[in-house]
Amino acid sequence: MKNYSFRVMMWVGTLALSLAACQKPEEVAPPRQLIPRDKMIRLLVELHTLEARTDGAGLPTDSARALFREAQKSLYWRYEVNDSAFTQSYRYYAVHNKDLDEIYAVVVDSLALREVRQQASSPTAPPRAPLLN
């Protein structure tokens, strides 16, 4: 699953860079269903946490991928977004480099804080896989 996660992140990064190279931020209009910044941050935190849990489950790649996709659909439903709105919003924030950098700074801080809280609440628990790959 780690190879799958790496490939997904590389694909998203490549997409973001290619979009940023092709368009100037002022040329890109926000999509109709732009996910607000705060909601996008919460959603990304949950998606990365889900990805880490799926990676750490020790399942075969196909099973882990299927589990992740089903849980991702459930997460989108809980946040009342669809995959198209997420992709368009991510693309919009990626084209506006500063926006995505600021979003991910908060996401990384939130994930680190979660990890610290989890370790503090169960000091005898075995170490978990890192939250970010």
C-alpha contacts under 8 A as a table, 3 or more apart, distances in Angstrom:
res1	aa1	res2	aa2	distance
1	M	4	Y	4.95
1	M	5	S	6.19
1	M	54	T	7.66
1	M	55	D	5.37
1	M	59	L	7.90
1	M	60	P	7.46
1	M	61	T	5.08
1	M	64	A	6.45
1	M	65	R	7.21
2	K	5	S	5.03
2	K	6	F	6.10
2	K	55	D	6.10
2	K	133	N	7.72
3	N	6	F	5.05
3	N	7	R	6.09
4	Y	7	R	5.05
4	Y	8	V	6.14
4	Y	61	T	7.75
4	Y	65	R	7.93
5	S	8	V	5.08
5	S	9	M	6.15
5	S	51	E	7.48
5	S	133	N	7.50
6	F	9	M	5.19
6	F	10	M	6.02
6	F	133	N	7.21
7	R	10	M	5.02
7	R	11	W	6.01
8	V	11	W	5.06
8	V	12	V	6.16
9	M	12	V	5.07
9	M	13	G	5.97
10	M	13	G	5.00
10	M	14	T	5.96
11	W	14	T	5.09
11	W	15	L	6.04
12	V	15	L	5.03
12	V	16	A	6.09
13	G	16	A	5.05
13	G	17	L	6.12
14	T	17	L	5.14
14	T	18	S	6.03
15	L	18	S	5.23
15	L	19	L	6.10
15	L	91	R	7.90
16	A	19	L	5.22
16	A	20	A	6.04
16	A	91	R	6.39
16	A	94	A	5.20
16	A	95	V	6.55
17	L	20	A	5.02
17	L	21	A	6.03
17	L	94	A	7.70
17	L	95	V	7.85
18	S	21	A	5.10
18	S	22	C	6.23
19	L	22	C	5.20
19	L	23	Q	6.22
19	L	91	R	7.55
19	L	94	A	7.61
19	L	95	V	5.98
20	A	23	Q	5.58
20	A	24	K	6.88
20	A	25	P	7.71
20	A	94	A	6.87
20	A	95	V	4.55
20	A	96	H	7.42
20	A	97	N	7.47
21	A	24	K	7.66
23	Q	27	E	6.52
23	Q	28	V	7.12
23	Q	95	V	7.27
24	K	27	E	5.36
24	K	28	V	6.98
24	K	95	V	7.44
25	P	28	V	5.55
25	P	95	V	5.87
25	P	96	H	5.25
26	E	29	A	7.59
28	V	92	Y	7.34
28	V	95	V	7.77
30	P	34	L	6.35
30	P	89	S	7.80
30	P	92	Y	6.40
31	P	34	L	5.17
31	P	88	Q	6.49
31	P	89	S	6.81
31	P	92	Y	7.38
33	Q	85	A	5.63
33	Q	88	Q	7.94
33	Q	89	S	7.48
34	L	85	A	6.58
34	L	86	F	7.90
34	L	88	Q	7.18
34	L	89	S	5.07
35	I	39	K	6.47
35	I	40	M	5.90
35	I	81	V	7.89
35	I	85	A	7.07
35	I	86	F	7.00
35	I	89	S	5.83
36	P	39	K	5.39
36	P	40	M	6.03
37	R	40	M	5.01
37	R	41	I	6.22
37	R	103	I	7.35
38	D	41	I	5.15
38	D	42	R	6.42
39	K	42	R	5.16
39	K	43	L	6.07
39	K	79	Y	7.95
40	M	43	L	5.03
40	M	44	L	6.04
40	M	103	I	7.98
41	I	44	L	5.19
41	I	45	V	6.19
41	I	103	I	6.09
41	I	104	Y	7.54
41	I	106	V	7.12
41	I	107	V	5.95
42	R	45	V	5.16
42	R	46	E	6.29
42	R	107	V	7.63
43	L	46	E	5.14
43	L	47	L	6.08
43	L	75	L	7.90
43	L	79	Y	7.32
44	L	47	L	4.93
44	L	48	H	6.06
44	L	107	V	6.82
45	V	48	H	5.34
45	V	49	T	6.13
45	V	107	V	5.58
45	V	108	V	7.93
45	V	110	S	7.09
45	V	111	L	6.54
46	E	49	T	5.04
46	E	50	L	6.01
46	E	75	L	7.83
47	L	50	L	5.02
47	L	51	E	6.09
47	L	72	Q	7.08
47	L	75	L	7.81
48	H	51	E	4.93
48	H	52	A	6.18
48	H	131	L	6.87
48	H	132	L	6.74
49	T	52	A	5.13
49	T	53	R	6.23
49	T	111	L	7.66
49	T	131	L	6.06
49	T	132	L	7.96
50	L	53	R	5.13
50	L	54	T	6.09
50	L	68	F	7.18
50	L	71	A	7.63
50	L	72	Q	7.83
51	E	54	T	5.09
51	E	55	D	6.08
51	E	68	F	6.82
52	A	55	D	5.02
52	A	56	G	6.07
52	A	129	A	6.94
52	A	130	P	7.01
52	A	131	L	5.23
52	A	132	L	6.75
52	A	133	N	7.84
53	R	56	G	5.05
53	R	57	A	6.14
53	R	129	A	7.99
54	T	57	A	5.21
54	T	58	G	7.82
54	T	59	L	7.93
54	T	64	A	5.96
54	T	67	L	7.29
54	T	68	F	6.30
55	D	58	G	6.65
55	D	59	L	7.83
55	D	64	A	7.18
56	G	128	R	7.72
56	G	129	A	6.05
57	A	64	A	7.69
59	L	63	S	6.07
59	L	64	A	5.48
60	P	63	S	5.39
60	P	64	A	6.06
61	T	64	A	5.10
61	T	65	R	6.02
62	D	65	R	5.17
62	D	66	A	6.21
63	S	66	A	5.12
63	S	67	L	6.04
64	A	67	L	5.04
64	A	68	F	6.03
65	R	68	F	5.10
65	R	69	R	6.18
66	A	69	R	5.17
66	A	70	E	6.27
67	L	70	E	5.32
67	L	71	A	6.16
68	F	71	A	5.15
68	F	72	Q	5.86
69	R	72	Q	4.93
69	R	73	K	6.21
70	E	73	K	5.18
70	E	74	S	6.39
71	A	74	S	5.01
71	A	75	L	6.13
72	Q	75	L	4.95
72	Q	76	Y	6.18
73	K	76	Y	5.14
73	K	77	W	6.21
74	S	77	W	5.02
74	S	78	R	6.23
75	L	78	R	5.06
75	L	79	Y	6.29
76	Y	79	Y	5.14
76	Y	80	E	5.92
76	Y	81	V	5.16
76	Y	82	N	5.80
76	Y	83	D	7.14
77	W	80	E	4.85
77	W	81	V	6.17
77	W	82	N	7.16
78	R	81	V	7.89
81	V	85	A	6.23
81	V	86	F	6.81
82	N	85	A	5.36
82	N	86	F	6.29
83	D	86	F	5.02
83	D	87	T	6.06
84	S	87	T	5.13
84	S	88	Q	6.07
85	A	88	Q	5.17
85	A	89	S	5.93
86	F	89	S	5.15
86	F	90	Y	5.97
87	T	90	Y	5.12
87	T	91	R	6.02
88	Q	91	R	5.05
88	Q	92	Y	6.10
89	S	92	Y	5.01
89	S	93	Y	6.19
90	Y	93	Y	5.19
90	Y	94	A	5.96
91	R	94	A	4.94
91	R	95	V	6.20
92	Y	95	V	5.32
92	Y	96	H	6.53
93	Y	96	H	5.06
93	Y	97	N	6.75
93	Y	99	D	5.64
93	Y	100	L	5.13
94	A	97	N	5.36
94	A	99	D	7.29
94	A	100	L	5.41
96	H	99	D	5.47
96	H	100	L	6.67
97	N	100	L	5.34
97	N	101	D	6.13
98	K	101	D	5.07
98	K	102	E	6.12
99	D	102	E	5.20
99	D	103	I	6.13
100	L	103	I	4.93
100	L	104	Y	6.04
101	D	104	Y	5.25
101	D	105	A	6.11
102	E	105	A	5.08
102	E	106	V	6.55
103	I	106	V	5.40
103	I	107	V	6.28
104	Y	107	V	4.70
104	Y	108	V	5.92
105	A	108	V	5.33
105	A	109	D	6.23
106	V	109	D	5.08
106	V	110	S	6.03
107	V	110	S	5.09
107	V	111	L	6.17
108	V	111	L	5.14
108	V	112	A	6.12
109	D	112	A	5.12
109	D	113	L	6.11
110	S	113	L	5.10
110	S	114	R	6.18
111	L	114	R	5.06
111	L	115	E	6.22
111	L	131	L	6.79
112	A	115	E	5.08
112	A	116	V	6.27
112	A	131	L	7.95
113	L	116	V	5.11
113	L	117	R	6.15
114	R	117	R	5.13
114	R	118	Q	6.04
115	E	118	Q	5.10
115	E	119	Q	6.17
115	E	131	L	7.63
116	V	119	Q	5.19
116	V	120	A	6.10
117	R	120	A	5.07
117	R	121	S	6.13
118	Q	121	S	5.21
118	Q	122	S	6.41
119	Q	122	S	5.40
119	Q	123	P	5.60
119	Q	125	A	7.68
120	A	123	P	5.72
122	S	125	A	5.46
130	P	133	N	6.95
